[in-house]
Amino acid sequence: MASLTESAALVTLLRTGKRPWSVYTDLVEEAGSALAVLEDERGQRLFGGIEHDLKAPGDEIRTWQRDGMRMLTVLDKAYPDNLRAVHDRPPLIFVAGGLESRDARSIAVVGARDASPQGVTSAERIAAHLVDAGFTVVSGLAAGIDTAAHSSALGNGGRTVAVIGTGLGRAYPPQNAALQRRIAAEGAVLSQFWPDAPPTKRTFPMRNAVMSGLTLATVVVEAAHTSGARMQARLALAQGRPVFLRDSLLRHEWAQAAATRPGTHTFREPEEITAMVARLTAHDTLTA
């Protein structure tokens, strides 16, 4: 893990800096030091003042750690390699539970909150097959398809990671609080937002970008035109990650259009997903 000083410097940059977070991600990686970027931003270089300013964020990081939240910055070796490889990676993430090296072999399973019974059954089958094939199942802890995917992965003795659209100190939707705790105990819950951050319309699309970046591929089970799952499909393709659309989605115009784009595949059986991902990883076209 990056030193407490470096982590505190990044927190200070993100809290007080005037640039977008994405700019600070690039600057910190290029410099190899958040402290160096902070010193440069303040025009103080090696002069005094920085250390004193880092005491409060340092204390805050210790409090998060005591509450079971690990903060990983882009400078940390434990920062997920798949996520580090995409252009819209966040400068830091918070993790409850523990990410493992095998989580690099992960696939996102996403879909509608108001899922049909057929969609729920399909999500459960897909997650069970992915677990059996040695993949970590990643989803967004939303109602409907996400809940079915997480629950099936756990029920089949597999790994699952939840990427949420709030801070780790919150549970959304509230009825998934127990599931969130279980995932943190048996897998990992990940957020790019400050621990006390509430859900907003802006945070969920940002969550989708992290979820697609974290995984080798995104599987969309059900999704309407305005669904966040549809947005994740678009984001995944922009990140160079394949997208798998359940064939029943082709009744929607958006899915018909998406199916014509390079990197998009339609499927009927879960085995088609893992067979294609195996071919792509064998040719080094994906990160893991």
Secondary structure, DSSP 8 states (H G I E B T S, - for coil): ---HHHHHHHHHHHHH-SS-HHHHHHHHHHHT-HHHHHHHHHT-TTSTTHHHHTHHHHHHHHHHHHTTEEEEETT-TTS-HHHHTSTT--SEEEEEE---GGGGSEEEEE--SS--HHHHHHHHHHHHHHHHTT-EEEE---TTHHHHHHHHHHHTT--EEEE-SS-TT--SSGGGHHHHHHHHHHSEEEESS-TT----TTHHHHHHHHHHHHSSEEEE-S--TT-HHHHHHHHHHHTT--EEEEGGGGGSHHHHHHTTSTTEEEESSHHHHHHHHHHHHHTT-S--
